[in-house]
Amino acid sequence: MSLPDEIAAVPVWYHTIQLAEGVSTPGWFDLEPVLGKLPWPDVEGKRCLDVGTYDGALAFELERRGAKEVVATDIAGHEHWDWPAALRRRGPEALAQIAGEKGDGFGVAKRALGSSAERVEVNVYDLSPERLGTFDVVVCGSLMLHLRDPIRALEAIASVCDGKFLSAETVDPGLSMRVRRGAAATLGDQELVHWWIPNRAGHRAMVERAGFRVIDSTGIYAVPFGTGHPARATSRTGLLQRLVAGGAGVPHAAVLAQPLS
Ligand SMILES: C[S@@+](CC[C@H](N)C(=O)[O-])C[C@H]1O[C@@H](n2cnc3c(N)ncnc32)[C@H](O)[C@@H]1O
């Protein structure tokens, strides 16, 4: 099968990834423009973990930056999401429809890029040194908002992090402007399996509460929609979004942290 045919056979691409000259995946989100804004630690020669990898954009970026070994984790299927009770009650078929068919975007991208990243199915809550060993660098993007218990997940991440942790998460820009210093969060849209969406200080506080010390951080930036995002054509960029996040997309903030010694 040709690479364009392999790409077309994946039902949903979450990440826009350039897999060859002039060949990109039609992802929901394009991390490429924001990768340079993240406070990356040195990953050269390091053992690295990407938690909640989806199609693997962050895992492949770790490799591109010189990681010696990259493990990329995700859940096995849609039934493992932290479904809100109201959605769970609608039953497995409804959940499958909301979550969409995932396909093997990671595998297609891995082969096309000649990557050695290893995909392992393990829930973030179950990360442990016994299961995967420990890592010099752990990254996790856009996952905490989908979890009922983000601090438990961050504690599990801390258990496997020996060095640095890069956390890039969705934040609420309006709440970040109204509450600048204290930690605050809103409950997001349950139809999208959105749980806690913190202000920028709240994201930082969650990481600290799980046993990390924050050593660097970004302001709020927007993760741009990719060509495959259903809302891309109709989404308008409001004034607040433009002021706080600098453009269209989903507002995020990132911190670089290390485990408390
Ligand atoms: C919104 S995507 C983010 C993808 C990528 N990390 C990024 O930054 O663009 C969330 C990913 O986390 C995964 N996920 C959801 N719940 C999870 C859980 N409990 N444990 C591990 N991964 C989970 C989903 O399957 C999906 O791949």
Ligand as a Chemical Component Dictionary entry (heavy atoms), coordinates in Angstrom:
data_LIG
# 
_chem_comp.id                   LIG 
_chem_comp.type                 NON-POLYMER 
_chem_comp.pdbx_formal_charge   0 
_chem_comp.three_letter_code    LIG 
# 
loop_
_chem_comp_atom.comp_id 
_chem_comp_atom.atom_id 
_chem_comp_atom.alt_atom_id 
_chem_comp_atom.type_symbol 
_chem_comp_atom.charge 
_chem_comp_atom.model_Cartn_x 
_chem_comp_atom.model_Cartn_y 
_chem_comp_atom.model_Cartn_z 
_chem_comp_atom.pdbx_ordinal 
LIG C1  C1  C 0  -6.331 14.634 23.678 1  
LIG S1  S1  S 1  -5.272 13.296 23.228 2  
LIG C2  C2  C 0  -3.662 14.016 23.423 3  
LIG C3  C3  C 0  -2.611 13.409 22.506 4  
LIG C4  C4  C 0  -1.184 13.895 22.712 5  
LIG N1  N1  N 0  -0.676 13.533 24.021 6  
LIG C5  C5  C 0  -1.020 15.382 22.481 7  
LIG O1  O1  O 0  -0.491 16.090 23.359 8  
LIG O2  O2  O -1 -1.393 15.878 21.424 9  
LIG C6  C6  C 0  -5.441 12.313 24.705 10 
LIG C7  C7  C 0  -4.806 10.950 24.584 11 
LIG O3  O3  O 0  -4.790 10.355 25.884 12 
LIG C8  C8  C 0  -5.314 9.036  25.811 13 
LIG N2  N2  N 0  -5.952 8.717  27.097 14 
LIG C9  C9  C 0  -7.205 8.973  27.538 15 
LIG N3  N3  N 0  -7.387 8.493  28.777 16 
LIG C10 C10 C 0  -6.210 7.901  29.130 17 
LIG C11 C11 C 0  -5.771 7.211  30.286 18 
LIG N4  N4  N 0  -6.574 7.027  31.346 19 
LIG N5  N5  N 0  -4.508 6.732  30.318 20 
LIG C12 C12 C 0  -3.671 6.914  29.260 21 
LIG N6  N6  N 0  -4.027 7.560  28.139 22 
LIG C13 C13 C 0  -5.280 8.050  28.062 23 
LIG C14 C14 C 0  -6.268 9.035  24.641 24 
LIG O4  O4  O 0  -6.462 7.728  24.142 25 
LIG C15 C15 C 0  -5.534 9.966  23.671 26 
LIG O5  O5  O 0  -4.585 9.254  22.914 27 
# 
loop_
_chem_comp_bond.comp_id 
_chem_comp_bond.atom_id_1 
_chem_comp_bond.atom_id_2 
_chem_comp_bond.value_order 
_chem_comp_bond.pdbx_ordinal 
LIG C1  S1  SING 1  
LIG S1  C2  SING 2  
LIG S1  C6  SING 3  
LIG C2  C3  SING 4  
LIG C3  C4  SING 5  
LIG C4  N1  SING 6  
LIG C4  C5  SING 7  
LIG C5  O1  DOUB 8  
LIG C5  O2  SING 9  
LIG C6  C7  SING 10 
LIG C7  O3  SING 11 
LIG C7  C15 SING 12 
LIG O3  C8  SING 13 
LIG C8  N2  SING 14 
LIG C8  C14 SING 15 
LIG N2  C9  SING 16 
LIG N2  C13 SING 17 
LIG C9  N3  DOUB 18 
LIG N3  C10 SING 19 
LIG C10 C11 SING 20 
LIG C10 C13 DOUB 21 
LIG C11 N4  SING 22 
LIG C11 N5  DOUB 23 
LIG N5  C12 SING 24 
LIG C12 N6  DOUB 25 
LIG N6  C13 SING 26 
LIG C14 O4  SING 27 
LIG C14 C15 SING 28 
LIG C15 O5  SING 29 
# 
